[in-house]
């Protein structure tokens, strides 16, 4: 499994706390990444991130400029037969769907029995829509869990980050890209603070501040 944060990605992008959580999520689940997988909203960066021996990856994106294997609108019927993939992964894409209702239904349809859906979407993150790709919604962990349980079994939803990682991310994104490497050593410190300095209310109900939510669900 080749992960490119922050080493071999240095020449193509810049450090982001949200991105580091995303790559850690992939690392934790790398044992599932075998067989035929569909990457929805693949963009370009995840080609290297998702590379794994024994994994056949089909990249799908609505934007032809990213050179996907399949040009596909994730809000409509997927151009694949039933029970076709061993797994589906979609990172930082769900917030770009204006009508996301059909997405989970179609993911279930094209997954094989016992297949997995791995999903990440930001919660506290700047607006990042473009002319060709809107930014429509932020999902809470509660909404994600409720939606996924309509279609999947063994649903796991995790909140990543906290108020300290959020402060780092805001500072990071306010700097010129070339200057962001200066703050990179602060990332593990902020993650430690997130997990150890919770407010009394957060100790009871979980984190109120988080950067992203991650879903693992099985058909």
C-alpha positions in Angstrom: 0.0 0.0 0.0 1.6 3.3 -1.1 0.6 6.3 0.9 1.8 9.7 -0.2 1.3 11.9 2.8 3.5 13.9 3.2 6.5 12.4 1.4 6.0 11.7 -2.3 3.0 14.1 -2.5 5.2 17.2 -1.8 5.6 18.2 -5.4 1.9 17.9 -6.2 -0.1 19.2 -3.3 0.4 20.7 0.2 -0.2 19.4 3.7 -3.7 19.4 5.1 -4.9 18.0 8.4 -8.1 16.8 6.8 -6.1 15.1 4.1 -3.9 13.3 6.7 -7.0 11.9 8.4 -8.2 10.7 5.0 -4.9 8.8 4.3 -4.9 7.3 7.8 -8.4 6.0 7.1 -7.2 4.3 4.0 -4.2 2.8 5.9 -6.5 1.4 8.6 -8.6 -0.3 6.0 -5.9 -1.4 3.5 -6.6 -5.1 4.3 -10.0 -4.7 2.5 -8.5 -3.3 -0.7 -8.4 -6.4 -2.7 -10.4 -7.5 -5.7 -12.3 -5.1 -7.9 -12.9 -1.7 -6.4 -14.7 1.4 -7.7 -13.3 4.9 -6.8 -16.1 7.4 -7.2 -15.1 11.0 -7.5 -11.5 9.9 -8.0 -9.9 13.1 -9.2 -6.2 12.6 -9.7 -4.4 12.3 -6.4 -6.0 9.1 -5.2 -4.4 7.0 -8.0 -1.2 6.7 -5.9 -3.0 6.7 -2.5 -5.1 3.7 -3.4 -2.6 1.6 -5.2 -2.5 -1.8 -3.6 -1.2 -5.2 -4.9 -4.1 -7.5 -5.8 -6.5 -4.6 -6.3 -8.1 -3.7 -9.6 -9.3 -0.1 -9.4 -11.9 1.5 -11.6 -11.8 5.3 -11.4 -15.1 7.1 -12.0 -15.5 10.9 -12.1 -17.9 13.4 -13.6 -15.1 15.6 -14.8 -13.4 14.3 -18.0 -10.4 16.5 -17.3 -9.3 14.1 -14.5 -9.0 11.3 -17.1 -11.1 8.7 -15.2 -11.8 5.2 -16.5 -15.5 6.0 -16.5 -17.2 9.4 -16.8 -20.2 9.1 -14.4 -22.7 11.2 -12.5 -22.9 9.8 -9.0 -26.5 11.1 -8.5 -27.8 8.8 -11.3 -27.8 5.1 -12.1 -24.2 3.8 -12.2 -23.2 2.3 -15.6 -22.3 -1.1 -14.0 -24.3 -4.4 -13.5 -25.5 -5.6 -10.1 -23.1 -7.3 -7.7 -20.1 -6.1 -9.7 -17.5 -4.7 -7.2 -15.8 -6.1 -4.1 -15.7 -2.6 -2.7 -16.4 1.1 -3.3 -14.4 4.0 -2.0 -15.4 7.7 -2.2 -13.3 10.4 -0.6 -14.3 14.1 -0.3 -17.1 13.7 -2.9 -20.4 13.4 -1.1 -20.5 17.1 -0.3 -20.5 17.8 -4.0 -23.8 15.9 -4.7 -26.8 18.2 -5.0 -29.1 15.2 -4.7 -27.3 12.4 -2.8 -30.2 10.2 -2.2 -29.6 7.8 -5.1 -25.9 7.4 -4.3 -26.2 4.9 -1.4 -28.8 2.9 -3.3 -26.6 2.6 -6.3 -23.6 1.7 -4.2 -25.5 -1.1 -2.7 -26.7 -2.4 -6.0 -23.3 -2.6 -7.7 -21.5 -4.1 -4.6 -21.2 -7.9 -4.3 -22.5 -9.6 -1.2 -20.2 -8.8 1.8 -18.7 -5.9 -0.2 -17.6 -2.7 1.6 -18.3 1.0 1.1 -15.6 3.3 2.4 -16.6 6.9 2.5 -15.2 10.2 3.8 -16.7 13.7 3.7 -15.6 16.9 5.5 -17.6 18.4 8.2 -15.8 21.6 9.3 -14.0 22.7 6.1 -14.2 25.8 3.8 -16.5 26.0 0.9 -14.7 24.5 -2.1 -17.2 24.5 -4.9 -16.1 25.4 -8.5 -18.0 26.5 -11.6 -18.3 22.9 -12.7 -18.6 21.2 -9.3 -20.7 22.7 -6.5 -20.3 22.3 -2.8 -23.8 21.7 -1.4 -23.9 20.2 2.0 -22.0 19.2 5.2 -23.0 15.9 6.8 -23.0 15.2 10.6 -22.0 11.8 11.9 -25.6 11.2 12.9 -27.0 12.0 9.4 -24.4 9.7 7.8 -25.2 6.8 10.1 -28.9 7.1 9.6 -28.6 7.3 5.8 -26.2 4.4 5.5 -28.3 2.1 7.7 -31.1 2.4 5.2 -29.0 0.4 2.7 -26.1 -1.3 4.6 -25.3 -3.6 7.5 -22.5 -3.3 10.0 -22.3 0.5 9.7 -19.4 2.2 11.4 -19.1 6.0 11.5 -16.2 7.8 13.1 -15.5 11.5 13.7 -11.9 12.6 13.1 -10.2 15.8 14.3 -11.4 18.3 16.9 -11.2 21.9 17.9 -7.4 21.9 18.0 -7.0 20.3 14.6 -9.6 22.7 13.3 -7.5 25.7 14.5 -4.5 24.2 12.8 -6.4 23.6 9.6 -7.8 27.2 9.5 -4.3 28.5 10.1 -2.9 26.2 7.5 -5.4 27.1 4.8 -4.8 30.8 5.5 -1.1 30.6 4.7 0.5 30.6 1.2 0.8 27.0 0.1 4.7 27.0 0.2 4.5 28.0 3.9 2.3 25.2 5.1 5.1 22.8 5.6 6.2 24.9 8.6 3.2 23.8 10.6 3.4 20.1 9.7 5.1 19.1 13.0 2.2 20.6 14.9 -0.3 18.1 13.4 0.3 15.1 15.8 0.3 17.5 18.8 -3.1 18.9 17.8 -4.5 15.4 17.2 -3.3 14.4 20.7 -5.0 17.5 22.2 -8.2 16.6 20.3 -8.3 13.2 22.0 -7.3 14.2 25.5 -8.8 17.7 26.1 -12.5 17.1 25.6 -15.1 19.3 27.2 -17.4 17.7 29.8 -20.2 17.6 27.3 -18.0 16.0 24.6 -17.0 13.3 27.0 -20.6 12.3 27.3 -21.8 12.7 23.7 -18.6 12.7 21.6 -16.8 15.4 19.8 -18.8 18.5 18.8 -15.9 19.9 16.7 -14.5 17.6 14.0 -13.0 18.0 10.6 -14.3 14.9 8.8 -16.5 11.8 9.2 -15.6 8.4 7.9 -17.9 5.6 7.1 -17.3 1.8 6.7 -20.3 -0.2 5.8 -20.8 -3.7 4.6 -23.6 -5.0 2.2 
